[in-house]
């Protein structure tokens, strides 16, 4: 009991005197010194302190005798004061505390690690999934995406290549053979986590919960959907202005090496003079 009283704010001597006084009500300082094993002078000093704190009270003068206040009253008051003090500290300290910076990203190495993490993120989704992928990726991520859609998640799929997709809001893009930049896979889940992967060997990825990075990934996926929808509706006008598969526009915005790779893709329909002009401007 002494140790427990010390933990709630009594000194060791105060605890011993209070317990002794509970055991022998109306005791004198001399009697309490004997029971508590303290010097008489120390006992009177402790009694004075306890009286100031309304833990004991003096009930007679000659000789001076003391009573302990009921434990329910004493400890109830300590409990109430402690709660109030803690509530006040919570408010005061909250004004000082700086929010922790979220971890920017985590790295993944190897195809299996990337596929495992992406699958886990999709399986844990509760509200919304947005993804950019190649048609072949549906072989490993299609089942969890379909399950998420069936469970009520909104699923937005940007798919590069001609493959049946029987779930979600689907936006179709050119086949992977007509893209540049390699095999990329981009995923955003519940506006809380994003994953950006390169599935070309050596495969690797980063995933993040950082709000700024997450917004960038979500915008990237959203813009891909915008482009697919616009291109499907306005393809003739767009290709008349920017060339087949938007080759002129895309080449201007790509780094020179990727622009060169773009021009080598069969079917863009740009003659050599246009190719040379575009690469020079890049």
N, C-alpha and C positions, 0 to 999 in steps of 0.2 A: 504493500500500500504506500509506503514512504516513497518508493521509486516512482510510482504512478502519480502521486501528488507533485513530485518534483517536475514530472513531464508536463503538468498543466500549469506550472508557474510558481509553485512553492519552493522556497529554499529547503535544504535538507533539515535545518533546525526548525523552521516553521512547520514543516510536515510532522516532525516528531512531536512538537508541542501540541499541535492540533489533534493528532491521534491520541496523545496522552490525555488531553482534556475531554475528548469524547469518552474515553474509558473511565475517567473519574471527574464527573461534573462538579462544579463549585470548588475546584482545587485551588490551593494557594500556589504562589510561585515556587516556594520551597518544595511542596509536594510534587509539582510538575517537574522540577529539576531532577528529583529522585527517579520519577517514572521514566522520563525521557533520557536520562543519563547525561544531562547538561549541567554546566555551572549555573548557580542561581542568578548571577548578574546577567548572563546571556539569556536566560529564560525571560527575565523582566523586559529586556530589550526586544526580544522576539514577540512577547505578548503585546507590547506597545505597537509594534508594526502590524500585528494581526488585528488589533483593535481598530487601527486607522483604516484597514481594508475591510472592516465590518465582517471579519471571520470569527472573532471572539468578542465578548463583552465583559466588563467588570461588573459584578453584582453586589459587592460589599467592599467596605473600606478597611475595617479593622477586625481581622486581617483582610487584605485584598484577596478577593476570590473571583474566579472567572468561569464563564460558561462558553462552550463552543456553539457557534451558530449551526443549525441543522445542515448536514451535508448536501441535501437536495437544494437548499437555498444558496449555499456557498458555491457549489459546483455548477448549479444552474446559471448563476450569474456569470461565472467564468466562461461557461459554454456560450452564453449569449454575447458576451463581450468579444470572445474569440471569433465568433461568426461575423459580427459586425466589423471587426478589425480586418478579417480576411477579405470580406466583400469590398471594403474600402481600398485595400491593397491591390485587389484585382483591377479595379478601375484606375488607380494611380499608376500601377506598373504597366498597364496596357498602353498608356500614353507614351511610355518610354520605349516599349519593345518595338523593334523594327522587324517587319515581316521577313521571314527567311526567303532568300532567293531560290526559286525553283531550279533544280538541276537542269542544265541546258539540254543534254541528250545522253543516251546510252548507245554504245556501239555493239553491233552484232557481226560476227565473222562466220562465213560459211553458209551455204545454201540451206542446210537443214535447220540451223539456228534461226535464219530469217523466216522460213516457212512455219516453223513452230511458233514463233512469236506472233506472226501475222494471224495464224489460225486461232491462237489464244485470245488476241484482241477482238477478233470478229465474234468468237464464241461468247465473250463476256459482254458484248454490246447490249445496250438496253433500249436505246432510242434511235440512233442514226448511224449509218455507215456510208462513207463515200470512198470510192476506190477507182483508181486508174490501173488497168492491167492489160496484158496481152491475152489473146484467146486461149493460148496453152495454159495460162495460169488457172483457168477455171477447172482444170483437172485436179488441182490440189486445194483450191480455195472455194470452188463452186458449192460444194455441199454445205460448209458452215455458213456461207452467204445466203443460200436458199433457206436454211434453218432459221437464220436471223430474220429474214423477211417474213417467214411463216409465223414467227413468234410476235410479230407486230412492229419490228424495227423498220424504219424507212431506209431503204438500200438504194443508193445511187451508183450505177455501174458505168464507167467509161471503158469500153472494150475496144481494143485495137485488133481487128480481124473479124472475119465473118463466121460466127459460131452462134448456135441457138442459145438464148438466155431466157429462161421462163420465170424470172423473178425480178422484182425491183424496177426502178426507173432506168432504162437502158439508153445509152448514147453511144452510137457506133462511129468508129474512126477508121482511117485507112488501115490496111493490113500492116503487120510489123515490118514486112519487107520494104515498105515505102516510108518508113520512119528513120530518123537519125537520132543518135544519142544513146543507142544501146537499149537493152531490156530493162526498163524502169518499172517499178511497182510502187504505187503511192496509196496510202490508206489513212483515213481520218475516222475516229470512232468517238461518238458521244460528245463531240466538241471538247474532249479531254485528253486524247492521246493521238499522236500521228506517227506514222512509220514511212520512211523513204528508203527504198531499196534499189540496188543494182543487182540484177540476177545473172548478169554475165559473169563468167569466171575471171578472177576470184569473187564470188558473190559476197555481198556485205550490205549492211543497213545501219541506219540510226533510227531510234524512236525517241519521242520527246513528249513531255507534258508542259513544256514552257509555253505560256499563252501566246507570245509573239510568234514563235516558230509554228505553233499550231495554226494560227490564223493564216500564215503564209501558205501552208500546205492545203488548208481548206479552200483558200482562194484559187490555188493552182488547179485543184480538182474541179472546182465550180466553173472556172474559166474554160477548162477542157469541155465540160458539158455544154456551156454556152456556144462554143465554136462548133461542136458537132451539130447542135440543133440549128444554128444559123446556116451552116454549110449545107445541111440536108435540104433546107427550105430555099436557099438562094444560090445554089451551086452554079447555075449558068452565068448569072450576073457576076459572081465573085471570080469565076475562072476567066471570064472575059476581061476583067480588070487586072487580076493578079497572076494569070497563067494557070495551067492545069495543076490541080492540087495546091494552088496558091504558091507555086514555086518561086515566083519573083519576090513576093512579100517575105516568104520564109527565108530565102537565101540572103536577103538584105539584113535580116535580124540574127542570123547564125554566125558563130565564129567561122573564119575562113576554112578550117579543116572540115567542119561539119557541113558547111555550104558545098564544099567540093564533094563530100560523100552524098549529099542530097542530089546533086546533079548527075551522079553516077547511077541513081536508082532508075530502073527501066520504067517508062510509062509517063514521065512528067511532061514530055513533049516540048521541051525547050530546045531550039536549035543552037548550034555552037556559038553563033554571034551573041545571042542573049546570055548564054552561059558565061562567056568571057566578060561581058559587060557587068553581069551580076557579081562575079567573083572579084572583079577589079574594084567595084564599089564597096564590097565587104571589107 
